[in-house]
Amino acid sequence: QVQLVESGGGLVQAGGSLRLSCAASGRIFDINTMAWYRQAPGKQRELGAYITSGGTTNYADSAKGRFTISRDNAKNIMALQMNNLKPEDTAVYYCYMVVNGSPYWGQGTQVTVSS
């Protein structure tokens, strides 16, 4: 069984930075797309950024210029560096990976940005 474990959430003031990490463990042969989603209270889960196995990245408009997604294929780890955080970035952040051809989700980590 594959597990994704996130870390790095917390409380930060507007303008601050946080770095989220997501580590995959278990019987892993291949990880294709890795992505970060987020879900704010009362809203649907939305894609924040993704990175392909080849390193191609894509960001939601709200994340462009402030967030950077990266991956370490040797360690099966993904990270999201978030800078210049805004109160509207407050949400539960979920990591998502396609591992061995199947989708997996992390448990979510809370990010709260105070004004």
N, C-alpha and C positions, 0 to 999 in steps of 0.2 A: 504494500500500500504506500502511496505517495502522500507526503504531508508538506504543507507550506506553512511556515511560521514567520510572522511579521514582527518587527520591532522598530522602535524609534519614534513612536507617536508621543504626544504630550501637549502641554499648554505653552503657548508662546505669544508674545506681544506682536501686534501688527508691525510689519517691517522686519521681523526676525526670520530665522531660518530653522529648518528641521531636516533631518535626513532619515528616511525610512529604508528599512532593509527587509528582504524577504528571502528566506533560505528554503530550498527544496531538499527533502530527504526521502530515503526509501530506495526502491528498486527503479533506478533511473537509467534509461538508455539514451534518451533523446529529449531535449527541451526545445520546442519550436518558439512560438511567440510568448513573450512575457509582457505583462501589462499591469498598470495600476488603475483601479477604478475608485470612485468615491461616492458616498451617499450621504447627503445632508438631511437633516430632519425634515420629514414631510415631502421629500423629493425622491425621484427615481435614481437608481444607481447609474452613474455616468462614467464613460471612459475618460481618463485623464491623460494617459500616455501609453504607448506601447513600443516595444523594441523587438525586432525579428532576430532570428538566429544569426543572420548575416550582419546585424548591427544597424539596420535601418530603423530610424525612430520617427514617431509621429506624435504630435501633441494636440490636445484640445486648445481652442483659442484662448481659453482662460489660463492655460498653463504656459503658453509660449513666452519665451524670454525670461521666465522665472523658475521653471522646473526643468530638471535634467534627469533623464532616465538612463541607467547604465546596467550592464550585466557582466558577470564573471562566469564564463562557461565552465571553467575548470572547477569552480566551487559551487556551481548551481545556485548562484546568488544574484539577486536583482536589487537595485537601489533606486531611490528617488530623492534627489537633492532639491529641496524646496526653499527658494529665497524670496525675499520681499513678500512675505506672507500677508494675506489680507483676511479680515473677519469672514468674508464670504468663502474662504477656503476651509472653514470649519466643517468637518464631516468625519465619517468613519471611512478610512482608506483600506481597500482590499487589494491584495495582490492576486494575480491570475496568471497561470502558466498552462501551456499545452505540453503535457509530459507524456511521452510514449504514445502520442496521438490522442490523448484524452485530456479534457479540461479539468483543472483543479483550482480551488479558491483557498485563500488564507482565511483566518478567522476574523480579520479586521483589526485595525488599530485606530484609536481616536486621536484626531488632531483638532485642537481648539485654539483659535486665534482671537485674542482679546484686542479690543480697540483702545 
